[in-house]
Amino acid sequence: MSSENPLLVLQGIKKSFGAIQVLRGIDLEVRRGEFITLLGPSGCGKTTTLRIIAGLEEADEGRVFLEGRDIGALEPDRRNIRMVFQNYALFPHMNVENNIAYSLRLKGRPRAEIRERCARALKLVQLAGFEKRLPRELSGGQKQRVALARALVSRPPVLLLDEPLGALDLQLRRKMQIELKEIQRQLGITFIYITHDQEEALSMSDRIAVMREGLFEQTGTAADVYERPLTSFAARFVGNANLLRVKLISRKTDQGNTLLVLEHPAGRVLALAAEDRAAMPEESGEELTLAVRSEYVVIKAAPSPDASGAAGLDALVTAKSFAGGQLRIGASLVGKNGEICGEITASRHGMDSSLSIGDRVRVDWEDSCRAVVVRD
């Protein structure tokens, strides 16, 4: 990825529809050749953001820059930004070739150039030989490829994709994910992609921008967002983490990492300090929220009837199942006086399959860097 100035910049974008504020002042820089995904629940502002970039909606406040130029006042057809929709939006009366060539003909490109560029686009999306078919003669996956070819044929610097795979079945969607990423890699075009599918975002993206109620909760690489979420929302939305309320006991440093000794009513644990200064705990006794992924939780049989001196949390097994080769165990955390003080789930390979519902267990993390403090 290039280290040059960003290709696309959003500054302070706000948008309301009547009394409903959809975007509340978002800022984003997108690099040339980047695959960035806007990930969030329905209604968080993802599609509105894309439509403002494309010029299909006008921001109430803020500016949009493309290659350093303010494009906020430009009509959509003058921005050279293309958009692929979930519903394909193909012309039903035009064959595949004419659908793809439509924008080039509007621009008055020579016929030979149109034929050559259409042929290249069809080859790229693996639809060579489908030129004369009508949309009704295509499968859902083929229609999506035509919509993609139609967007790519004009060679835009930025391609916007609004949940383009949402209408496809699971197996075809996974196949198209691989193909889309490969096409983006080959062409070096910047993709801004919308989805609410966590797995899709994690597998395809160079960066993910997690959206909630018109704001970005966190922006970072897929690994950053997954391994070190900054907020409880990001932790739960991307990977569905366990969240625990704990108190800070002390700090220590290990290989440059600030580690926190934390106390939960069910025991003591170790976790990474938050990288976000707004979430960094300052004083002993401060209450914090801890996020830990279910696949990093280790559940073992308790070593003795009273193992309170050992690291980890005391718990009772409440559920057990197998999911995709992983053992999934649910447990109730148990305080010093026997009270239930929380729930936790582990889902991983290699756990003790002999554990049964009702067994006393000890809960801990895979290592000291698998749980993080997050903002509420």
C-alpha positions as CSV (number, residue, x, y, z in Angstrom):
1,M,0.0,0.0,0.0
2,S,1.3,3.4,-0.9
3,S,2.6,5.9,1.7
4,E,1.6,8.9,-0.4
5,N,-1.1,11.3,0.5
6,P,-4.6,9.8,0.9
7,L,-6.6,9.3,-2.2
8,L,-9.9,10.1,-0.6
9,V,-10.6,12.2,2.5
10,L,-13.8,12.8,4.4
11,Q,-13.8,15.7,6.8
12,G,-16.5,16.4,9.4
13,I,-19.3,14.8,7.4
14,K,-22.8,15.3,8.9
15,K,-26.1,14.2,7.5
16,S,-29.6,14.3,8.8
17,F,-32.9,13.1,7.3
18,G,-35.6,15.2,9.0
19,A,-35.0,15.0,12.8
20,I,-32.8,11.9,12.5
21,Q,-29.1,12.6,12.4
22,V,-27.6,9.7,10.4
23,L,-23.9,10.9,10.3
24,R,-22.6,12.9,13.3
25,G,-19.3,14.3,12.0
26,I,-17.2,11.5,10.5
27,D,-13.6,11.8,9.4
28,L,-11.8,9.2,7.2
29,E,-8.7,8.9,5.1
30,V,-8.5,6.2,2.4
31,R,-5.3,5.3,0.7
32,R,-4.7,4.5,-2.9
33,G,-5.1,0.8,-3.7
34,E,-6.7,0.1,-0.3
35,F,-9.5,-2.3,0.5
36,I,-11.4,-0.7,3.4
37,T,-14.6,-2.0,4.8
38,L,-17.3,0.0,6.6
39,L,-18.7,-2.5,9.1
40,G,-21.7,-1.9,11.3
41,P,-25.3,-2.8,12.1
42,S,-28.2,-1.6,9.9
43,G,-29.0,2.1,10.3
44,C,-25.5,3.1,11.5
45,G,-24.8,5.3,8.4
46,K,-22.7,3.0,6.1
47,T,-24.8,3.4,3.0
48,T,-25.3,7.2,3.5
49,T,-21.5,7.6,3.8
50,L,-21.1,5.8,0.4
51,R,-23.9,7.8,-1.2
52,I,-22.2,11.1,-0.1
53,I,-18.9,9.9,-1.6
54,A,-20.6,9.0,-4.8
55,G,-22.5,12.3,-4.9
56,L,-25.9,10.6,-4.7
57,E,-26.6,12.5,-1.4
58,E,-25.4,15.9,-0.3
59,A,-23.8,16.3,3.1
60,D,-25.3,18.9,5.5
61,E,-21.7,19.7,6.7
62,G,-18.2,18.6,5.9
63,R,-16.1,18.1,2.8
64,V,-15.1,15.3,0.5
65,F,-11.7,15.3,-1.3
66,L,-10.6,13.1,-4.1
67,E,-6.9,13.3,-5.0
68,G,-6.7,16.5,-3.1
69,R,-9.6,18.1,-4.9
70,D,-12.8,19.1,-3.2
71,I,-15.5,17.2,-5.1
72,G,-18.5,18.1,-2.8
73,A,-20.1,20.3,-5.5
74,L,-19.6,17.9,-8.4
75,E,-22.4,15.9,-9.9
76,P,-22.0,12.1,-9.6
77,D,-21.1,11.6,-13.3
78,R,-18.2,14.0,-13.0
79,R,-16.6,12.3,-10.0
80,N,-15.4,9.2,-11.8
81,I,-16.4,7.2,-8.7
82,R,-18.5,4.0,-9.4
83,M,-20.9,2.1,-7.1
84,V,-22.0,-1.5,-7.1
85,F,-25.4,-2.1,-5.4
86,Q,-26.7,-5.2,-3.7
87,N,-29.7,-5.4,-6.2
88,Y,-27.4,-5.3,-9.3
89,A,-29.4,-2.4,-10.9
90,L,-28.9,-3.9,-14.4
91,F,-31.0,-2.7,-17.4
92,P,-33.4,-5.6,-18.0
93,H,-33.9,-4.9,-21.7
94,M,-30.1,-4.7,-22.5
95,N,-27.8,-7.6,-22.9
96,V,-24.7,-8.1,-20.9
97,E,-22.4,-6.2,-23.3
98,N,-24.7,-3.2,-23.6
99,N,-25.1,-3.0,-19.8
100,I,-21.4,-2.9,-19.4
101,A,-20.9,-0.5,-22.3
102,Y,-23.6,2.0,-21.3
103,S,-21.4,4.5,-19.5
104,L,-18.7,4.4,-22.2
105,R,-21.3,5.1,-24.9
106,L,-22.7,8.1,-22.9
107,K,-19.1,9.5,-22.9
108,G,-18.9,9.0,-26.7
109,R,-15.9,6.6,-26.6
110,P,-15.0,5.0,-30.0
111,R,-16.7,1.7,-30.8
112,A,-13.4,-0.3,-31.0
113,E,-12.4,1.0,-27.6
114,I,-15.7,0.1,-26.1
115,R,-15.6,-3.5,-27.5
116,E,-12.0,-3.9,-26.3
117,R,-12.7,-2.6,-22.8
118,C,-15.9,-4.6,-22.5
119,A,-14.1,-7.8,-23.5
120,R,-11.4,-7.2,-20.9
121,A,-13.9,-6.5,-18.2
122,L,-15.8,-9.7,-19.0
123,K,-12.6,-11.7,-18.9
124,L,-11.7,-10.2,-15.6
125,V,-15.0,-11.3,-14.0
126,Q,-14.9,-14.7,-15.8
127,L,-17.9,-14.0,-18.0
128,A,-16.3,-14.1,-21.5
129,G,-18.9,-15.5,-23.9
130,F,-21.9,-14.1,-22.0
131,E,-22.0,-10.8,-24.0
132,K,-25.4,-11.5,-25.7
133,R,-27.3,-12.8,-22.7
134,L,-30.1,-10.8,-21.0
135,P,-30.1,-10.3,-17.2
136,R,-33.0,-12.7,-16.8
137,E,-30.8,-15.5,-18.3
138,L,-28.2,-15.1,-15.6
139,S,-27.8,-16.5,-12.1
140,G,-27.5,-14.1,-9.1
141,G,-23.7,-14.6,-9.0
142,Q,-23.4,-13.8,-12.8
143,K,-25.6,-10.7,-12.4
144,Q,-23.3,-9.5,-9.7
145,R,-20.3,-10.1,-11.9
146,V,-21.9,-8.0,-14.7
147,A,-22.6,-5.2,-12.2
148,L,-18.9,-5.3,-11.2
149,A,-17.7,-5.3,-14.8
150,R,-20.0,-2.3,-15.6
151,A,-18.4,-0.4,-12.7
152,L,-14.8,-1.4,-13.6
153,V,-15.0,-0.7,-17.3
154,S,-14.7,3.1,-16.7
155,R,-11.5,2.5,-14.7
156,P,-12.5,4.5,-11.6
157,P,-9.9,5.3,-8.9
158,V,-12.5,4.4,-6.3
159,L,-15.1,1.7,-6.4
160,L,-17.9,1.7,-3.8
161,L,-19.6,-1.6,-3.0
162,D,-22.8,-1.6,-1.0
163,E,-23.3,-5.1,0.4
164,P,-22.8,-6.5,-3.1
165,L,-22.8,-10.2,-1.9
166,G,-25.8,-9.9,0.5
167,A,-28.3,-11.6,-1.9
168,L,-26.1,-14.6,-2.6
169,D,-26.1,-18.0,-0.9
170,L,-23.3,-18.8,1.6
171,Q,-21.0,-20.9,-0.7
172,L,-21.3,-18.5,-3.6
173,R,-20.7,-15.5,-1.4
174,R,-17.5,-17.0,-0.1
175,K,-16.4,-17.8,-3.6
176,M,-17.1,-14.2,-4.7
177,Q,-15.3,-12.8,-1.7
178,I,-12.1,-14.5,-3.0
179,E,-12.7,-13.3,-6.5
180,L,-13.4,-9.7,-5.5
181,K,-10.3,-9.5,-3.4
182,E,-8.2,-10.9,-6.3
183,I,-9.7,-8.4,-8.8
184,Q,-9.0,-5.5,-6.4
185,R,-5.4,-6.8,-6.0
186,Q,-4.9,-7.1,-9.8
187,L,-6.3,-3.7,-10.7
188,G,-5.0,-1.7,-7.7
189,I,-8.3,0.1,-7.5
190,T,-9.4,1.5,-4.1
191,F,-12.4,-0.5,-2.8
192,I,-14.7,1.0,-0.1
193,Y,-16.9,-1.9,0.9
194,I,-20.0,-2.1,3.0
195,T,-21.1,-5.2,5.0
196,H,-22.6,-6.2,8.3
197,D,-20.9,-9.6,8.0
198,Q,-18.0,-9.8,10.4
199,E,-16.3,-12.7,8.7
200,E,-16.5,-11.1,5.3
201,A,-14.9,-7.9,6.6
202,L,-12.1,-9.7,8.4
203,S,-11.2,-11.9,5.5
204,M,-11.2,-9.3,2.7
205,S,-10.2,-5.9,4.2
206,D,-6.8,-4.1,4.6
207,R,-8.6,-1.9,7.1
208,I,-12.0,-1.9,8.8
209,A,-13.9,1.1,10.0
210,V,-16.4,0.0,12.7
211,M,-19.5,2.2,12.6
212,R,-22.1,2.9,15.3
213,E,-24.9,5.4,15.3
214,G,-23.3,7.7,12.7
215,L,-19.7,7.6,14.1
216,F,-16.6,5.5,13.7
217,E,-16.0,3.5,16.8
218,Q,-12.6,2.2,15.6
219,T,-10.6,2.1,12.4
220,G,-7.7,-0.2,11.9
221,T,-6.4,-3.4,10.3
222,A,-8.5,-6.5,10.7
223,A,-6.0,-7.8,13.2
224,D,-6.0,-4.6,15.2
225,V,-9.8,-4.4,15.4
226,Y,-10.1,-8.1,16.3
227,E,-7.2,-8.5,18.7
228,R,-7.3,-5.1,20.4
229,P,-10.8,-3.6,20.2
230,L,-11.0,-0.1,21.8
231,T,-14.7,-0.2,22.8
232,S,-17.1,-2.8,24.2
233,F,-19.3,-2.3,21.1
234,A,-16.3,-3.0,18.7
235,A,-15.4,-6.1,20.8
236,R,-18.9,-7.5,20.7
237,F,-19.7,-6.6,17.1
238,V,-16.5,-8.0,15.6
239,G,-16.2,-11.4,17.0
240,N,-18.7,-11.3,19.9
241,A,-16.2,-11.1,22.8
242,N,-16.9,-11.9,26.4
243,L,-17.1,-8.7,28.5
244,L,-16.3,-8.7,32.2
245,R,-16.4,-5.9,34.8
246,V,-13.1,-5.9,36.8
247,K,-11.1,-3.7,39.1
248,L,-7.5,-2.6,38.6
249,I,-5.1,-4.0,41.3
250,S,-1.7,-3.2,39.9
251,R,0.4,-2.8,36.8
252,K,3.6,-4.4,35.5
253,T,5.6,-4.3,32.3
254,D,6.5,-7.3,30.1
255,Q,8.5,-7.0,26.9
256,G,7.3,-3.4,26.4
257,N,3.6,-4.2,27.1
258,T,1.8,-2.7,30.0
259,L,0.0,-5.6,31.8
260,L,-2.7,-5.1,34.3
261,V,-3.5,-7.3,37.3
262,L,-7.3,-7.2,37.5
263,E,-9.7,-8.6,40.1
264,H,-13.1,-10.0,39.3
265,P,-15.5,-11.3,42.1
266,A,-14.6,-14.8,40.8
267,G,-10.8,-14.3,40.9
268,R,-7.7,-12.5,39.6
269,V,-6.6,-12.3,35.9
270,L,-4.0,-10.6,33.8
271,A,-4.7,-8.4,30.7
272,L,-3.2,-5.9,28.3
273,A,-3.6,-2.2,29.1
274,A,-5.6,-0.3,26.5
275,E,-3.7,1.4,23.7
276,D,-6.3,4.1,23.5
277,R,-5.4,6.6,26.2
278,A,-9.1,7.4,26.8
279,A,-9.5,3.9,28.1
280,M,-6.2,3.6,30.0
281,P,-6.9,3.0,33.7
282,E,-5.1,5.4,36.0
283,E,-5.7,4.4,39.7
284,S,-5.8,1.1,41.6
285,G,-9.4,0.2,42.4
286,E,-10.8,1.7,39.2
287,E,-13.6,-0.3,37.6
288,L,-12.9,-1.4,34.0
289,T,-14.4,-3.5,31.2
290,L,-12.4,-6.4,30.0
291,A,-12.9,-8.0,26.6
292,V,-11.7,-11.5,25.8
293,R,-12.5,-13.6,22.7
294,S,-14.1,-17.0,23.3
295,E,-11.4,-18.8,21.4
296,Y,-8.7,-17.4,23.8
297,V,-10.6,-18.5,26.9
298,V,-9.1,-21.7,28.5
299,I,-11.4,-23.7,30.8
300,K,-9.8,-26.5,32.9
301,A,-11.0,-28.7,35.8
302,A,-10.4,-26.9,39.1
303,P,-7.3,-28.4,40.8
304,S,-8.9,-28.8,44.2
305,P,-12.1,-27.9,46.1
306,D,-10.5,-24.6,47.2
307,A,-8.1,-23.3,44.5
308,S,-8.6,-19.6,45.3
309,G,-4.8,-19.0,45.5
310,A,-4.4,-19.9,41.8
311,A,-4.7,-17.6,38.9
312,G,-7.9,-17.4,37.0
313,L,-11.6,-17.3,37.7
314,D,-13.8,-19.9,39.5
315,A,-16.7,-21.1,37.5
316,L,-19.3,-23.9,37.0
317,V,-20.0,-25.5,33.6
318,T,-23.5,-24.7,32.4
319,A,-23.4,-25.7,28.7
320,K,-21.4,-27.8,26.4
321,S,-21.6,-28.4,22.6
322,F,-19.5,-29.1,19.6
323,A,-19.4,-26.5,16.8
324,G,-17.3,-26.9,13.6
325,G,-14.7,-29.1,15.3
326,Q,-14.5,-26.8,18.3
327,L,-15.7,-27.5,21.8
328,R,-17.9,-24.8,23.1
329,I,-18.4,-24.4,26.8
330,G,-20.5,-21.9,28.7
331,A,-19.8,-21.3,32.3
332,S,-21.2,-19.3,35.2
333,L,-18.5,-17.4,37.2
334,V,-18.7,-18.0,40.9
335,G,-17.7,-15.5,43.6
336,K,-16.0,-16.1,46.9
337,N,-19.3,-16.6,48.7
338,G,-20.7,-19.0,46.0
339,E,-22.7,-16.3,44.3
340,I,-23.1,-16.3,40.5
341,C,-21.3,-13.1,39.2
342,G,-21.2,-13.4,35.5
343,E,-21.1,-15.7,32.4
344,I,-18.3,-16.6,30.0
345,T,-18.0,-18.7,26.9
346,A,-15.0,-20.6,25.6
347,S,-15.0,-21.9,22.0
348,R,-11.7,-23.6,21.0
349,H,-9.9,-26.8,19.9
350,G,-8.1,-28.9,22.5
351,M,-10.2,-28.3,25.6
352,D,-11.0,-31.1,28.0
353,S,-13.9,-32.9,26.4
354,S,-14.6,-34.9,29.6
355,L,-15.9,-31.8,31.3
356,S,-19.6,-32.1,32.2
357,I,-22.4,-29.6,33.1
358,G,-22.1,-28.8,36.8
359,D,-18.3,-29.4,37.0
360,R,-16.2,-26.9,38.9
361,V,-13.6,-25.3,36.6
362,R,-10.9,-22.7,36.4
363,V,-11.1,-20.0,33.7
364,D,-8.1,-18.2,32.3
365,W,-6.7,-16.8,29.0
366,E,-4.5,-18.5,26.5
367,D,-1.7,-16.1,27.4
368,S,-1.4,-12.6,29.1
369,C,-2.0,-10.8,25.8
370,R,-5.4,-12.3,24.9
371,A,-7.6,-10.0,26.9
372,V,-7.8,-6.2,26.6
373,V,-9.4,-3.3,28.5
374,V,-12.0,-1.4,26.4
375,R,-14.1,1.7,26.8
376,D,-17.8,1.2,27.6
